[in-house]
């Protein structure tokens, strides 16, 4: 799709839209969009979350990340800590090549409590092995060429307040990348100037 040098240059010129960061760590969340592999053949790390009662994102495809806690001094620290815990990949502030705009945590931004901070990281060399913990059913490195292939576009129809709504997504085996994770991926696609073929919502 595009190479790492181009992505870095686009992120360097990007000014993300930031919202007021909640004081309560439980209302702060962050995810890591991790790029790895040859500069012209990059992949992104995705996880399939384990099914947990009471977790609204339970069982969904996601980027590594989660809620903040008292030890996290900055939002990027949440992404770094959660990635190490969930897939065993060591990130650092030095490997962070940019930030995307904040996303309100709520159904289409309504009645939202909490802010999601997405960060883009780049790792040198081939994609490192992934070691999912108990929160993760499976973890994958998925090529940008796969994610941007129109053949993998799909939709998901859900009832929202009794009304059917259609959400765009990307099919991966028996799972679908959609919802909050798809929105973050759309942000990244917009910043690098390569819109996803399935569109946005």
Order of alpha helices (4+ residues) and beta strands (2+ residues): alpha-beta-beta-beta-beta-alpha-beta-beta-beta-beta-alpha-beta-beta-beta-alpha
